[in-house]
Amino acid sequence: MPKAKSDTEVVKAPKEAKEPKAPKEPKAPKEPKEKKLRPSVKADNPEFTLMDMSKQLGALWKDVSEEDRKPYQDKAAADKIRADREGAAYKAKKASGSAAAPAKEEEEGDDEEDEEAEEDE
């Protein structure tokens, strides 16, 4: 006899498929540092699970001084600006429904001159 679902069982909605051309999310400041430390932590603690590894790397990041964090934070801020810029361009492109990239201002100016030349002929 099949087991009946209980009334308290949580039903998860299906995940939306990520669009292949969507821009990448910005990285957190600690990610590059963790990427460097992960092999040494894994070598020292081969029995660690993924959760244990994440906890250890988080504790190591907390111990990093503000001075040592600065380069990572600067790179993360630049990556956030990049992601915001790409995200805005992607949303604009998606809203317009065209497959072409948004035109630059310089190219728009050239188009207007071409149109004026065609009208004169």
MOPAC internal coordinates of N, CA, C and O (Angstrom, degrees):
PM7 1SCF
backbone

  N    0.0000 0     0.00 0     0.00 0    0    0    0
  C    1.4458 1     0.00 0     0.00 0    1    0    0
  C    1.5320 1   108.26 1     0.00 0    2    1    0
  O    1.2310 1   119.54 1   -51.73 1    3    2    1
  N    1.3542 1   118.48 1   128.27 1    3    2    1
  C    1.4586 1   120.11 1  -179.45 1    5    3    2
  C    1.5162 1   111.33 1   -68.25 1    6    5    3
  O    1.2310 1   121.85 1   -32.95 1    7    6    5
  N    1.2981 1   114.07 1   147.05 1    7    6    5
  C    1.4561 1   121.19 1  -178.62 1    9    7    6
  C    1.5314 1   109.28 1   -76.69 1   10    9    7
  O    1.2310 1   120.84 1   -49.87 1   11   10    9
  N    1.3111 1   116.01 1   130.13 1   11   10    9
  C    1.4678 1   120.63 1  -179.90 1   13   11   10
  C    1.5257 1   109.64 1   -78.34 1   14   13   11
  O    1.2310 1   121.04 1   -35.13 1   15   14   13
  N    1.3323 1   115.62 1   144.87 1   15   14   13
  C    1.4562 1   120.26 1   177.21 1   17   15   14
  C    1.5207 1   109.00 1   -75.26 1   18   17   15
  O    1.2310 1   121.09 1   -40.55 1   19   18   17
  N    1.3128 1   115.53 1   139.45 1   19   18   17
  C    1.4625 1   118.96 1   179.23 1   21   19   18
  C    1.5259 1   110.01 1   -81.87 1   22   21   19
  O    1.2310 1   120.94 1   -17.12 1   23   22   21
  N    1.3142 1   115.81 1   162.88 1   23   22   21
  C    1.4594 1   121.10 1  -179.57 1   25   23   22
  C    1.5253 1   111.75 1   -70.96 1   26   25   23
  O    1.2310 1   119.72 1   157.75 1   27   26   25
  N    1.3083 1   118.14 1   -22.25 1   27   26   25
  C    1.4625 1   121.49 1  -176.48 1   29   27   26
  C    1.5227 1   113.22 1   -93.01 1   30   29   27
  O    1.2310 1   119.93 1   178.56 1   31   30   29
  N    1.3111 1   117.74 1    -1.44 1   31   30   29
  C    1.4576 1   121.33 1  -178.31 1   33   31   30
  C    1.5249 1   110.26 1   -68.45 1   34   33   31
  O    1.2310 1   120.72 1   -47.63 1   35   34   33
  N    1.3029 1   116.23 1   132.37 1   35   34   33
  C    1.4564 1   122.03 1  -179.08 1   37   35   34
  C    1.5196 1   109.18 1   -84.82 1   38   37   35
  O    1.2310 1   120.89 1   -51.64 1   39   38   37
  N    1.3141 1   115.91 1   128.36 1   39   38   37
  C    1.4484 1   121.24 1   178.36 1   41   39   38
  C    1.5180 1   107.39 1  -103.34 1   42   41   39
  O    1.2310 1   120.61 1   -59.33 1   43   42   41
  N    1.3119 1   116.43 1   120.67 1   43   42   41
  C    1.4587 1   121.36 1  -178.57 1   45   43   42
  C    1.5200 1   110.18 1   -86.06 1   46   45   43
  O    1.2310 1   121.74 1   -40.83 1   47   46   45
  N    1.3104 1   114.28 1   139.17 1   47   46   45
  C    1.4588 1   119.56 1   175.21 1   49   47   46
  C    1.5210 1   108.25 1   -75.78 1   50   49   47
  O    1.2310 1   119.87 1   -33.02 1   51   50   49
  N    1.3184 1   117.86 1   146.98 1   51   50   49
  C    1.4694 1   119.08 1   179.40 1   53   51   50
  C    1.5351 1   110.19 1   -65.88 1   54   53   51
  O    1.2310 1   120.98 1   -35.46 1   55   54   53
  N    1.3108 1   115.73 1   144.54 1   55   54   53
  C    1.4587 1   121.01 1   179.07 1   57   55   54
  C    1.5181 1   110.05 1   -69.85 1   58   57   55
  O    1.2310 1   121.69 1   -36.18 1   59   58   57
  N    1.3292 1   114.37 1   143.82 1   59   58   57
  C    1.4541 1   118.40 1   174.79 1   61   59   58
  C    1.5194 1   108.35 1   -77.20 1   62   61   59
  O    1.2310 1   120.96 1   -39.73 1   63   62   61
  N    1.2998 1   115.77 1   140.27 1   63   62   61
  C    1.4578 1   120.10 1   179.39 1   65   63   62
  C    1.5227 1   108.65 1   -71.72 1   66   65   63
  O    1.2310 1   120.45 1   -44.69 1   67   66   65
  N    1.3183 1   116.74 1   135.31 1   67   66   65
  C    1.4511 1   120.71 1   178.44 1   69   67   66
  C    1.5304 1   109.03 1   -75.33 1   70   69   67
  O    1.2310 1   121.71 1   -42.83 1   71   70   69
  N    1.3013 1   114.32 1   137.17 1   71   70   69
  C    1.4531 1   118.99 1   179.54 1   73   71   70
  C    1.5166 1   109.05 1   -73.17 1   74   73   71
  O    1.2310 1   119.80 1   -45.93 1   75   74   73
  N    1.3275 1   117.99 1   134.07 1   75   74   73
  C    1.4624 1   121.03 1  -174.51 1   77   75   74
  C    1.5231 1   114.47 1   -65.62 1   78   77   75
  O    1.2310 1   119.74 1   153.67 1   79   78   77
  N    1.3280 1   118.10 1   -26.33 1   79   78   77
  C    1.4595 1   120.25 1  -177.53 1   81   79   78
  C    1.5247 1   112.58 1   -98.83 1   82   81   79
  O    1.2310 1   120.13 1  -173.84 1   83   82   81
  N    1.3346 1   117.35 1     6.16 1   83   82   81
  C    1.4630 1   120.73 1   179.14 1   85   83   82
  C    1.5276 1   109.34 1   -67.63 1   86   85   83
  O    1.2310 1   119.88 1   -35.77 1   87   86   85
  N    1.3376 1   117.84 1   144.23 1   87   86   85
  C    1.4643 1   120.22 1  -179.64 1   89   87   86
  C    1.5312 1   111.24 1   -68.61 1   90   89   87
  O    1.2310 1   120.98 1   -24.59 1   91   90   89
  N    1.3092 1   115.72 1   155.41 1   91   90   89
  C    1.4576 1   121.25 1  -179.92 1   93   91   90
  C    1.5208 1   110.13 1   -74.59 1   94   93   91
  O    1.2310 1   121.20 1   -29.07 1   95   94   93
  N    1.3268 1   115.32 1   150.93 1   95   94   93
  C    1.4595 1   121.56 1   177.51 1   97   95   94
  C    1.5343 1   109.33 1   -74.14 1   98   97   95
  O    1.2310 1   120.11 1   -26.16 1   99   98   97
  N    1.3441 1   117.39 1   153.84 1   99   98   97
  C    1.4665 1   119.06 1   177.39 1  101   99   98
  C    1.5276 1   110.59 1   -70.97 1  102  101   99
  O    1.2310 1   120.96 1   -28.26 1  103  102  101
  N    1.3114 1   115.77 1   151.74 1  103  102  101
  C    1.4627 1   120.87 1   179.72 1  105  103  102
  C    1.5245 1   109.98 1   -87.87 1  106  105  103
  O    1.2310 1   120.91 1   -30.09 1  107  106  105
  N    1.3214 1   115.86 1   149.91 1  107  106  105
  C    1.4579 1   121.61 1   175.36 1  109  107  106
  C    1.5276 1   108.54 1   -76.07 1  110  109  107
  O    1.2310 1   120.03 1   -26.19 1  111  110  109
  N    1.3342 1   117.54 1   153.81 1  111  110  109
  C    1.4711 1   119.75 1  -178.17 1  113  111  110
  C    1.5230 1   114.00 1   -58.66 1  114  113  111
  O    1.2310 1   120.48 1   148.59 1  115  114  113
  N    1.3352 1   116.69 1   -31.41 1  115  114  113
  C    1.4680 1   118.42 1  -175.66 1  117  115  114
  C    1.5260 1   114.07 1   -81.36 1  118  117  115
  O    1.2310 1   119.43 1   166.40 1  119  118  117
  N    1.3134 1   118.69 1   -13.60 1  119  118  117
  C    1.4663 1   120.42 1  -175.10 1  121  119  118
  C    1.5288 1   114.21 1   -60.46 1  122  121  119
  O    1.2310 1   118.77 1   133.78 1  123  122  121
  N    1.3432 1   119.96 1   -46.22 1  123  122  121
  C    1.4752 1   118.13 1   178.99 1  125  123  122
  C    1.5347 1   112.37 1   -63.72 1  126  125  123
  O    1.2310 1   120.75 1   142.72 1  127  126  125
  N    1.3327 1   116.18 1   -37.28 1  127  126  125
  C    1.4699 1   119.88 1   178.90 1  129  127  126
  C    1.5269 1   109.84 1   -65.63 1  130  129  127
  O    1.2310 1   120.34 1   136.34 1  131  130  129
  N    1.3151 1   116.95 1   -43.66 1  131  130  129
  C    1.4590 1   120.40 1   179.09 1  133  131  130
  C    1.5198 1   111.41 1   -63.60 1  134  133  131
  O    1.2310 1   120.63 1   143.46 1  135  134  133
  N    1.3268 1   116.40 1   -36.54 1  135  134  133
  C    1.4609 1   120.15 1   179.12 1  137  135  134
  C    1.5270 1   110.80 1   -62.39 1  138  137  135
  O    1.2310 1   120.70 1   143.29 1  139  138  137
  N    1.3477 1   116.27 1   -36.71 1  139  138  137
  C    1.4625 1   120.23 1   177.89 1  141  139  138
  C    1.5289 1   111.63 1   -71.65 1  142  141  139
  O    1.2310 1   120.39 1   142.57 1  143  142  141
  N    1.3429 1   116.86 1   -37.43 1  143  142  141
  C    1.4686 1   120.90 1  -175.33 1  145  143  142
  C    1.5200 1   114.03 1   -82.92 1  146  145  143
  O    1.2310 1   120.06 1   156.13 1  147  146  145
  N    1.3263 1   117.48 1   -23.87 1  147  146  145
  C    1.4645 1   120.80 1  -173.81 1  149  147  146
  C    1.5336 1   114.09 1   -53.98 1  150  149  147
  O    1.2310 1   118.42 1   133.38 1  151  150  149
  N    1.3417 1   120.63 1   -46.62 1  151  150  149
  C    1.4720 1   118.49 1  -179.10 1  153  151  150
  C    1.5306 1   113.63 1   -61.15 1  154  153  151
  O    1.2310 1   120.11 1   140.76 1  155  154  153
  N    1.3308 1   117.40 1   -39.24 1  155  154  153
  C    1.4652 1   119.44 1  -179.11 1  157  155  154
  C    1.5260 1   111.20 1   -70.43 1  158  157  155
  O    1.2310 1   119.85 1   141.44 1  159  158  157
  N    1.3314 1   117.90 1   -38.56 1  159  158  157
  C    1.4674 1   120.84 1   177.98 1  161  159  158
  C    1.5265 1   109.52 1   -66.56 1  162  161  159
  O    1.2310 1   120.50 1   139.40 1  163  162  161
  N    1.3230 1   116.65 1   -40.60 1  163  162  161
  C    1.4685 1   120.47 1   179.33 1  165  163  162
  C    1.5268 1   111.03 1   -65.64 1  166  165  163
  O    1.2310 1   120.64 1   142.38 1  167  166  165
  N    1.3413 1   116.38 1   -37.62 1  167  166  165
  C    1.4669 1   119.70 1   179.08 1  169  167  166
  C    1.5336 1   111.13 1   -67.86 1  170  169  167
  O    1.2310 1   120.40 1   141.64 1  171  170  169
  N    1.3391 1   116.85 1   -38.36 1  171  170  169
  C    1.4605 1   121.06 1   179.71 1  173  171  170
  C    1.5244 1   112.18 1   -73.18 1  174  173  171
  O    1.2310 1   120.35 1   151.06 1  175  174  173
  N    1.3313 1   116.93 1   -28.94 1  175  174  173
  C    1.4666 1   121.89 1  -175.89 1  177  175  174
  C    1.5319 1   110.73 1  -133.44 1  178  177  175
  O    1.2310 1   119.52 1  -107.30 1  179  178  177
  N    1.3258 1   118.53 1    72.70 1  179  178  177
  C    1.4714 1   120.14 1  -176.31 1  181  179  178
  C    1.5298 1   113.56 1   -65.37 1  182  181  179
  O    1.2310 1   119.74 1   160.69 1  183  182  181
  N    1.3242 1   118.11 1   -19.31 1  183  182  181
  C    1.4622 1   121.00 1  -178.73 1  185  183  182
  C    1.5306 1   112.48 1   -84.05 1  186  185  183
  O    1.2310 1   119.26 1   174.80 1  187  186  185
  N    1.3160 1   119.02 1    -5.20 1  187  186  185
  C    1.4614 1   122.51 1  -177.83 1  189  187  186
  C    1.5336 1   111.25 1   -64.22 1  190  189  187
  O    1.2310 1   121.83 1   -42.31 1  191  190  189
  N    1.3237 1   114.10 1   137.69 1  191  190  189
  C    1.4595 1   119.64 1   171.74 1  193  191  190
  C    1.5324 1   107.50 1   -84.03 1  194  193  191
  O    1.2310 1   120.46 1    -3.63 1  195  194  193
  N    1.3092 1   116.73 1   176.37 1  195  194  193
  C    1.4566 1   120.86 1   178.75 1  197  195  194
  C    1.5291 1   110.76 1   -60.78 1  198  197  195
  O    1.2310 1   120.40 1   139.83 1  199  198  197
  N    1.3324 1   116.83 1   -40.17 1  199  198  197
  C    1.4583 1   120.47 1   179.53 1  201  199  198
  C    1.5337 1   111.05 1   -66.51 1  202  201  199
  O    1.2310 1   120.39 1   137.27 1  203  202  201
  N    1.3241 1   116.87 1   -42.73 1  203  202  201
  C    1.4657 1   120.35 1   177.95 1  205  203  202
  C    1.5309 1   110.68 1   -62.04 1  206  205  203
  O    1.2310 1   121.19 1   139.66 1  207  206  205
  N    1.3212 1   115.32 1   -40.34 1  207  206  205
  C    1.4658 1   120.89 1   179.64 1  209  207  206
  C    1.5289 1   109.89 1   -62.77 1  210  209  207
  O    1.2310 1   120.45 1   135.40 1  211  210  209
  N    1.3197 1   116.75 1   -44.60 1  211  210  209
  C    1.4578 1   120.70 1  -179.70 1  213  211  210
  C    1.5224 1   111.54 1   -64.02 1  214  213  211
  O    1.2310 1   120.32 1   139.69 1  215  214  213
  N    1.3228 1   117.00 1   -40.31 1  215  214  213
  C    1.4620 1   120.66 1   178.00 1  217  215  214
  C    1.5216 1   111.00 1   -63.39 1  218  217  215
  O    1.2310 1   120.45 1   136.50 1  219  218  217
  N    1.3179 1   116.74 1   -43.50 1  219  218  217
  C    1.4634 1   121.10 1  -179.63 1  221  219  218
  C    1.5264 1   110.86 1   -64.54 1  222  221  219
  O    1.2310 1   120.45 1   135.29 1  223  222  221
  N    1.3355 1   116.75 1   -44.71 1  223  222  221
  C    1.4657 1   120.50 1   179.54 1  225  223  222
  C    1.5270 1   110.97 1   -65.31 1  226  225  223
  O    1.2310 1   119.97 1   143.05 1  227  226  225
  N    1.3360 1   117.66 1   -36.95 1  227  226  225
  C    1.4599 1   121.15 1   176.06 1  229  227  226
  C    1.5150 1   111.93 1   -63.79 1  230  229  227
  O    1.2310 1   120.59 1   139.83 1  231  230  229
  N    1.3313 1   116.48 1   -40.17 1  231  230  229
  C    1.4663 1   120.61 1   178.08 1  233  231  230
  C    1.5322 1   110.61 1   -65.95 1  234  233  231
  O    1.2310 1   120.71 1   140.72 1  235  234  233
  N    1.3246 1   116.25 1   -39.28 1  235  234  233
  C    1.4678 1   119.32 1   177.94 1  237  235  234
  C    1.5296 1   111.09 1   -66.02 1  238  237  235
  O    1.2310 1   120.26 1   143.23 1  239  238  237
  N    1.3354 1   117.10 1   -36.77 1  239  238  237
  C    1.4713 1   120.17 1   178.95 1  241  239  238
  C    1.5313 1   110.57 1   -65.99 1  242  241  239
  O    1.2310 1   120.46 1   143.02 1  243  242  241
  N    1.3381 1   116.73 1   -36.98 1  243  242  241
  C    1.4680 1   119.85 1   178.23 1  245  243  242
  C    1.5202 1   111.57 1   -62.98 1  246  245  243
  O    1.2310 1   120.60 1   149.52 1  247  246  245
  N    1.3329 1   116.47 1   -30.48 1  247  246  245
  C    1.4640 1   120.89 1  -178.65 1  249  247  246
  C    1.5271 1   113.05 1   -79.58 1  250  249  247
  O    1.2310 1   119.45 1   168.02 1  251  250  249
  N    1.3153 1   118.65 1   -11.98 1  251  250  249
  C    1.4679 1   122.02 1  -179.00 1  253  251  250
  C    1.5277 1   108.48 1   -72.63 1  254  253  251
  O    1.2310 1   120.54 1   -46.32 1  255  254  253
  N    1.3179 1   116.57 1   133.68 1  255  254  253
  C    1.4663 1   120.92 1  -178.58 1  257  255  254
  C    1.5231 1   110.74 1   -70.44 1  258  257  255
  O    1.2310 1   120.66 1   -20.55 1  259  258  257
  N    1.3302 1   116.35 1   159.45 1  259  258  257
  C    1.4706 1   121.47 1   179.33 1  261  259  258
  C    1.5252 1   110.83 1   -59.80 1  262  261  259
  O    1.2310 1   120.72 1   143.94 1  263  262  261
  N    1.3198 1   116.22 1   -36.06 1  263  262  261
  C    1.4705 1   120.97 1  -179.95 1  265  263  262
  C    1.5304 1   110.99 1   -63.76 1  266  265  263
  O    1.2310 1   120.86 1   139.26 1  267  266  265
  N    1.3366 1   115.96 1   -40.74 1  267  266  265
  C    1.4642 1   120.42 1   179.54 1  269  267  266
  C    1.5307 1   111.98 1   -75.52 1  270  269  267
  O    1.2310 1   120.36 1   155.54 1  271  270  269
  N    1.3356 1   116.93 1   -24.46 1  271  270  269
  C    1.4652 1   120.90 1   178.74 1  273  271  270
  C    1.5211 1   112.10 1   -77.06 1  274  273  271
  O    1.2310 1   119.91 1   154.93 1  275  274  273
  N    1.3184 1   117.78 1   -25.07 1  275  274  273
  C    1.4600 1   123.09 1  -172.40 1  277  275  274
  C    1.5356 1   113.09 1   -51.41 1  278  277  275
  O    1.2310 1   118.54 1   129.57 1  279  278  277
  N    1.3533 1   120.40 1   -50.43 1  279  278  277
  C    1.4684 1   118.95 1  -179.52 1  281  279  278
  C    1.5337 1   112.85 1   -60.58 1  282  281  279
  O    1.2310 1   120.34 1   142.68 1  283  282  281
  N    1.3201 1   116.95 1   -37.32 1  283  282  281
  C    1.4638 1   121.06 1   179.93 1  285  283  282
  C    1.5272 1   110.38 1   -68.86 1  286  285  283
  O    1.2310 1   120.66 1   140.79 1  287  286  285
  N    1.3431 1   116.34 1   -39.21 1  287  286  285
  C    1.4578 1   120.33 1   179.14 1  289  287  286
  C    1.5240 1   111.33 1   -68.22 1  290  289  287
  O    1.2310 1   120.31 1   142.97 1  291  290  289
  N    1.3346 1   117.02 1   -37.03 1  291  290  289
  C    1.4674 1   120.78 1   177.84 1  293  291  290
  C    1.5337 1   110.91 1   -64.51 1  294  293  291
  O    1.2310 1   120.93 1   136.51 1  295  294  293
  N    1.3340 1   115.82 1   -43.49 1  295  294  293
  C    1.4685 1   119.66 1   178.46 1  297  295  294
  C    1.5222 1   111.06 1   -64.77 1  298  297  295
  O    1.2310 1   120.52 1   141.81 1  299  298  297
  N    1.3332 1   116.62 1   -38.19 1  299  298  297
  C    1.4608 1   120.22 1   179.63 1  301  299  298
  C    1.5297 1   110.67 1   -67.30 1  302  301  299
  O    1.2310 1   120.03 1   142.51 1  303  302  301
  N    1.3392 1   117.55 1   -37.49 1  303  302  301
  C    1.4664 1   120.79 1   178.24 1  305  303  302
  C    1.5287 1   110.22 1   -65.32 1  306  305  303
  O    1.2310 1   120.44 1   137.92 1  307  306  305
  N    1.3277 1   116.76 1   -42.08 1  307  306  305
  C    1.4645 1   120.37 1   177.83 1  309  307  306
  C    1.5317 1   110.33 1   -65.02 1  310  309  307
  O    1.2310 1   119.98 1   141.59 1  311  310  309
  N    1.3266 1   117.65 1   -38.41 1  311  310  309
  C    1.4529 1   121.82 1   179.00 1  313  311  310
  C    1.5303 1   110.62 1   -67.43 1  314  313  311
  O    1.2310 1   120.20 1   144.30 1  315  314  313
  N    1.3204 1   117.23 1   -35.70 1  315  314  313
  C    1.4694 1   121.39 1   177.33 1  317  315  314
  C    1.5262 1   110.28 1   -64.78 1  318  317  315
  O    1.2310 1   120.39 1   137.85 1  319  318  317
  N    1.3318 1   116.86 1   -42.15 1  319  318  317
  C    1.4678 1   120.88 1   177.82 1  321  319  318
  C    1.5277 1   109.91 1   -61.68 1  322  321  319
  O    1.2310 1   120.89 1   136.54 1  323  322  321
  N    1.3358 1   115.91 1   -43.46 1  323  322  321
  C    1.4649 1   120.65 1   178.51 1  325  323  322
  C    1.5268 1   110.66 1   -60.96 1  326  325  323
  O    1.2310 1   120.77 1   134.08 1  327  326  325
  N    1.3332 1   116.13 1   -45.92 1  327  326  325
  C    1.4574 1   120.35 1  -177.72 1  329  327  326
  C    1.5340 1   110.80 1   -65.56 1  330  329  327
  O    1.2310 1   120.20 1   140.74 1  331  330  329
  N    1.3289 1   117.22 1   -39.26 1  331  330  329
  C    1.4688 1   120.30 1   177.84 1  333  331  330
  C    1.5271 1   110.85 1   -63.80 1  334  333  331
  O    1.2310 1   120.92 1   136.64 1  335  334  333
  N    1.3300 1   115.84 1   -43.36 1  335  334  333
  C    1.4727 1   120.88 1  -179.56 1  337  335  334
  C    1.5324 1   110.27 1   -64.16 1  338  337  335
  O    1.2310 1   120.36 1   132.92 1  339  338  337
  N    1.3326 1   116.92 1   -47.08 1  339  338  337
  C    1.4633 1   120.85 1   179.82 1  341  339  338
  C    1.5218 1   111.16 1   -66.64 1  342  341  339
  O    1.2310 1   120.63 1   142.59 1  343  342  341
  N    1.3357 1   116.39 1   -37.41 1  343  342  341
  C    1.4620 1   120.10 1   179.08 1  345  343  342
  C    1.5152 1   111.84 1   -65.05 1  346  345  343
  O    1.2310 1   120.20 1   138.25 1  347  346  345
  N    1.3371 1   117.22 1   -41.75 1  347  346  345
  C    1.4636 1   121.02 1   178.86 1  349  347  346
  C    1.5296 1   110.39 1   -64.84 1  350  349  347
  O    1.2310 1   120.61 1   137.29 1  351  350  349
  N    1.3287 1   116.43 1   -42.71 1  351  350  349
  C    1.4645 1   120.21 1   178.72 1  353  351  350
  C    1.5253 1   110.57 1   -64.63 1  354  353  351
  O    1.2310 1   120.22 1   140.20 1  355  354  353
  N    1.3178 1   117.19 1   -39.80 1  355  354  353
  C    1.4618 1   121.98 1  -179.74 1  357  355  354
  C    1.5302 1   110.76 1   -65.55 1  358  357  355
  O    1.2310 1   120.91 1   136.15 1  359  358  357
  N    1.3506 1   115.86 1   -43.85 1  359  358  357
  C    1.4614 1   119.59 1   179.92 1  361  359  358
  C    1.5212 1   111.06 1   -64.99 1  362  361  359
  O    1.2310 1   120.63 1   139.87 1  363  362  361
  N    1.3339 1   116.40 1   -40.13 1  363  362  361
  C    1.4615 1   119.88 1   179.04 1  365  363  362
  C    1.5246 1   110.30 1   -64.36 1  366  365  363
  O    1.2310 1   120.98 1   137.92 1  367  366  365
  N    1.3258 1   115.74 1   -42.08 1  367  366  365
  C    1.4618 1   120.78 1   179.50 1  369  367  366
  C    1.5250 1   110.61 1   -65.23 1  370  369  367
  O    1.2310 1   120.81 1   138.98 1  371  370  369
  N    1.3209 1   116.06 1   -41.02 1  371  370  369
  C    1.4564 1   120.84 1  -179.59 1  373  371  370
  C    1.5266 1   110.70 1   -67.97 1  374  373  371
  O    1.2310 1   120.43 1   141.51 1  375  374  373
  N    1.3390 1   116.78 1   -38.49 1  375  374  373
  C    1.4648 1   120.91 1   179.99 1  377  375  374
  C    1.5231 1   111.20 1   -67.18 1  378  377  375
  O    1.2310 1   120.47 1   144.39 1  379  378  377
  N    1.3244 1   116.70 1   -35.61 1  379  378  377
  C    1.4582 1   119.50 1  -179.44 1  381  379  378
  C    1.5272 1   111.49 1   -75.37 1  382  381  379
  O    1.2310 1   120.88 1   158.03 1  383  382  381
  N    1.3185 1   115.92 1   -21.97 1  383  382  381
  C    1.4553 1   120.33 1   177.41 1  385  383  382
  C    1.5091 1   114.13 1    79.63 1  386  385  383
  O    1.2310 1   119.69 1  -174.04 1  387  386  385
  N    1.3126 1   118.20 1     5.96 1  387  386  385
  C    1.4631 1   120.22 1   179.72 1  389  387  386
  C    1.5161 1   110.09 1   -92.95 1  390  389  387
  O    1.2310 1   121.41 1   -26.33 1  391  390  389
  N    1.3066 1   114.91 1   153.67 1  391  390  389
  C    1.4605 1   120.45 1   179.31 1  393  391  390
  C    1.5162 1   111.03 1   -88.97 1  394  393  391
  O    1.2310 1   120.18 1   166.42 1  395  394  393
  N    1.3288 1   117.25 1   -13.58 1  395  394  393
  C    1.4615 1   120.55 1  -178.64 1  397  395  394
  C    1.5226 1   110.00 1   -82.00 1  398  397  395
  O    1.2310 1   120.92 1   -24.70 1  399  398  397
  N    1.3135 1   115.84 1   155.30 1  399  398  397
  C    1.4558 1   121.56 1   177.69 1  401  399  398
  C    1.5195 1   109.35 1   -70.60 1  402  401  399
  O    1.2310 1   120.32 1   -28.92 1  403  402  401
  N    1.3500 1   116.99 1   151.08 1  403  402  401
  C    1.4539 1   119.23 1   178.79 1  405  403  402
  C    1.5308 1   110.94 1   -59.79 1  406  405  403
  O    1.2310 1   120.27 1   -41.22 1  407  406  405
  N    1.3203 1   117.09 1   138.78 1  407  406  405
  C    1.4633 1   121.47 1  -178.11 1  409  407  406
  C    1.5174 1   110.35 1   -73.37 1  410  409  407
  O    1.2310 1   120.79 1   -32.63 1  411  410  409
  N    1.3108 1   116.10 1   147.37 1  411  410  409
  C    1.4500 1   121.86 1   176.74 1  413  411  410
  C    1.5192 1   108.12 1   -83.00 1  414  413  411
  O    1.2310 1   121.08 1   -19.95 1  415  414  413
  N    1.3438 1   115.54 1   160.05 1  415  414  413
  C    1.4526 1   120.31 1  -178.98 1  417  415  414
  C    1.5243 1   111.30 1   -60.43 1  418  417  415
  O    1.2310 1   120.27 1   140.70 1  419  418  417
  N    1.3225 1   117.08 1   -39.30 1  419  418  417
  C    1.4581 1   120.81 1  -178.44 1  421  419  418
  C    1.5292 1   110.12 1   -62.29 1  422  421  419
  O    1.2310 1   120.43 1   138.59 1  423  422  421
  N    1.3267 1   116.78 1   -41.41 1  423  422  421
  C    1.4578 1   120.35 1  -179.14 1  425  423  422
  C    1.5246 1   110.85 1   -68.16 1  426  425  423
  O    1.2310 1   120.06 1   144.50 1  427  426  425
  N    1.3388 1   117.50 1   -35.50 1  427  426  425
  C    1.4521 1   120.53 1   177.71 1  429  427  426
  C    1.5220 1   110.48 1   -63.13 1  430  429  427
  O    1.2310 1   120.14 1   139.64 1  431  430  429
  N    1.3337 1   117.34 1   -40.36 1  431  430  429
  C    1.4537 1   121.88 1   179.01 1  433  431  430
  C    1.5164 1   110.95 1   -62.55 1  434  433  431
  O    1.2310 1   120.14 1   140.68 1  435  434  433
  N    1.3109 1   117.33 1   -39.32 1  435  434  433
  C    1.4710 1   121.29 1   178.59 1  437  435  434
  C    1.5202 1   110.72 1   -65.36 1  438  437  435
  O    1.2310 1   119.78 1   142.76 1  439  438  437
  N    1.3399 1   118.03 1   -37.24 1  439  438  437
  C    1.4563 1   121.56 1  -179.84 1  441  439  438
  C    1.5270 1   111.28 1   -64.36 1  442  441  439
  O    1.2310 1   120.80 1   140.26 1  443  442  441
  N    1.3309 1   116.07 1   -39.74 1  443  442  441
  C    1.4597 1   119.98 1   179.88 1  445  443  442
  C    1.5291 1   110.87 1   -63.66 1  446  445  443
  O    1.2310 1   120.74 1   139.93 1  447  446  445
  N    1.3395 1   116.18 1   -40.07 1  447  446  445
  C    1.4599 1   119.95 1   178.82 1  449  447  446
  C    1.5260 1   110.95 1   -65.18 1  450  449  447
  O    1.2310 1   120.29 1   141.85 1  451  450  449
  N    1.3361 1   117.05 1   -38.15 1  451  450  449
  C    1.4588 1   121.23 1   178.69 1  453  451  450
  C    1.5305 1   110.62 1   -64.81 1  454  453  451
  O    1.2310 1   120.85 1   138.70 1  455  454  453
  N    1.3375 1   115.99 1   -41.30 1  455  454  453
  C    1.4560 1   120.73 1  -179.87 1  457  455  454
  C    1.5381 1   110.69 1   -63.89 1  458  457  455
  O    1.2310 1   120.94 1   138.99 1  459  458  457
  N    1.3492 1   115.81 1   -41.01 1  459  458  457
  C    1.4618 1   120.04 1   179.26 1  461  459  458
  C    1.5278 1   110.66 1   -64.65 1  462  461  459
  O    1.2310 1   120.38 1   141.09 1  463  462  461
  N    1.3180 1   116.89 1   -38.91 1  463  462  461
  C    1.4741 1   121.48 1   179.82 1  465  463  462
  C    1.5311 1   110.03 1   -65.36 1  466  465  463
  O    1.2310 1   119.88 1   141.90 1  467  466  465
  N    1.3381 1   117.83 1   -38.10 1  467  466  465
  C    1.4580 1   122.01 1   179.48 1  469  467  466
  C    1.5315 1   110.42 1   -67.46 1  470  469  467
  O    1.2310 1   120.45 1   142.50 1  471  470  469
  N    1.3351 1   116.74 1   -37.50 1  471  470  469
  C    1.4594 1   120.31 1  -179.71 1  473  471  470
  C    1.5280 1   111.14 1   -67.22 1  474  473  471
  O    1.2310 1   119.75 1   144.42 1  475  474  473
  N    1.3438 1   118.08 1   -35.58 1  475  474  473
  C    1.4514 1   122.99 1  -178.40 1  477  475  474
  C    1.5232 1   111.26 1   -67.51 1  478  477  475
  O    1.2310 1   120.00 1   151.51 1  479  478  477
  N    1.3215 1   117.61 1   -28.49 1  479  478  477
  C    1.4707 1   121.44 1  -176.06 1  481  479  478
  C    1.4352 1   110.72 1   -74.42 1  482  481  479
  O    1.2310 1   120.10 1   180.00 1  483  482  481

